[in-house]
């Protein structure tokens, strides 16, 4: 299977605002372009006309056992804290990595918590004697 076809398949699996799935080889080089490659081009961090080889961040590479599978959090290539999972594909010595920003994952938890905290503070203020 050509990597362009793989890239199309992986792009169709992206979820949420920040989720992405990439394929990396055993040294951490991305075999498929990340979701935000255009952002890096727009910022001038990479050249648009050259085929750039992206790598997973050093932190991810250090903590991720590319010949294994697991879950972890790391700072990705866009300097965003992400949560993700990785699965080794032993036939090719590749690893499939799925990630989504930590903020996007935790937002549904923090919104109700903030609302409950505000309501509790309001009720406590109402109960105080004047």
C-alpha angles and dihedrals in degrees: 000000000000118000091238089061090045089051091053091050093048093047090055088057097055112121135198125357096304107019120123140166121212136176119227134184126229094278093051098258112146112240092192125046114257121246094254100046089120091056090056090048091050091051090052093242093124134021116255095213098053127075098244122203109222120202130200112254119278090245091054092045091050094050099034117083097213093195092054138043134250148113131272147144124248144153108265134211091282092053091251124136107241138179119217154144133235133202126195118230099203098189091069102020088243129135126214111217124193121186142167129185116273090228092057092049095047098041094086089053097045097047096063091039091055091047092050091048092051092047091049092051090048092051092048091051090050091052095052114104115248 
